[in-house]
Amino acid sequence: MYKMFAGVLLALGVILPGMALAQKTITIGFTTSETGKLNADAAPQLRGFELWRDQVNADGGIKAGGTQYKVALKHYDDQSSAGRVQQLYTRLILQDNADFLFSPYSSGLTSTAAVVSEQFGKIMITTGAAEGKTYKLGNRYLFQMYTPADEYLTSALQAIKSKDPNAKIALVYSNDGFSKGAADGAAKAAKSMGLNVVLTESYAPNTTDFGPVINKIVSSGANVLIGGGHYADGSTLARQLYDKKSNLEFISLLVAPDIPKFASLGKAARGVTVPSQWEPTVAYKPDFGPTPEQFREMFQKKYNTLPGYHAAGGYAAGLVLQHAIEQAGSIKTPAVAKALNAMDATTAYGHIKFADGKQDHGLQVGHDMVLAQWQKGDDGKLHSKVVWPKSAANAKLVFPLTTYHQ
């Protein structure tokens, strides 16, 4: 009789004192670039996923509909290769029975994974994937954590205009989907702001010798550089700009300067800015999950390094999926998708809201970016400081870099 009564109560979502929730496991599948050119960018994102999983499981799991779900992460090395992604995501769904998916790192790999996730009707939370066009193809189950790529460099342009509205801008970027999207958006934004772009130049993603590109920058008369791509090319470009004494007054590069090891470039890193999805010093007041300070402390304790936005985005992807499951009271795809479509909330990572129209479903429309700059502290070490917008800044923008970048 008790079992029958308990079953009725569970069906109604009522839990009696002493009644334990049924325990099951949900599997979240994804690939990550453990090797290959995207490794430096993908590694902190993976750490964010894993920190979230560990905390959820330590707290007893995700509670939904009378069941408590422990989280298992199943992932493979995609070797930074789109050719492996389609095969591996198919395997995750058909052989590993993944209930939900996270994206690989990078827009290119994510667009490949999305073909598979949509084919099989699986929710995929995308992080490390800012290119917007993937979300404008009629997909139903993609949900983007990052501010779209075409808005990435807007904060840098706003900062430039505030300091030198007559600046001569070189727009130099990696010829990949994400970076090109960011550059196209920057070109449009610069025009609308009345800023002068004197050079637009793309380079192959595997470029290691930027001498010819730097010569074009110098010849153009540019005093400002914006662009870049990912860690390998961006860090190499920054080092060679310094070595060749380019004497630029402002440098803003995508992705690379947000990776903590960028500081190991020393003087070549000093003064370089990065459009950032998140910084450890932000002061968001979350609707659920830890505060930014708590997340920072937990991450630093576990990994002995400060988190950048790749790590924060990975962690927040887990939080958002968890919250949607709890709101839905179910792990069924339609119910969780409905909860994600309705989400309008703030986490330690910032505001999250997804477009829910057919023409741009899943596109991130709530999250704002900041601009960070590597500055020398009183301790003689380089520290990443938020310098834009002024409302979020904890340091003044160093401009020009003519002497500071020596």
Beta strands, then each sheet from edge to edge (+ up, - down):
strand 1: 22-32
strand 2: 62-64
strand 3: 67-77
strand 4: 100-102
strand 5: 124-126
strand 6: 142-144
strand 7: 168-174
strand 8: 196-203
strand 9: 224-228
strand 10: 250-254
strand 11: 273-276
strand 12: 344-347
strand 13: 350-353
strand 14: 370-376
strand 15: 382-388
sheet 1: 2+ 3- 1- 4- 5- 6-
sheet 2: 8+ 7+ 9+ 10+
sheet 3: 11+ 14- 15+
sheet 4: 12+ 13-
end
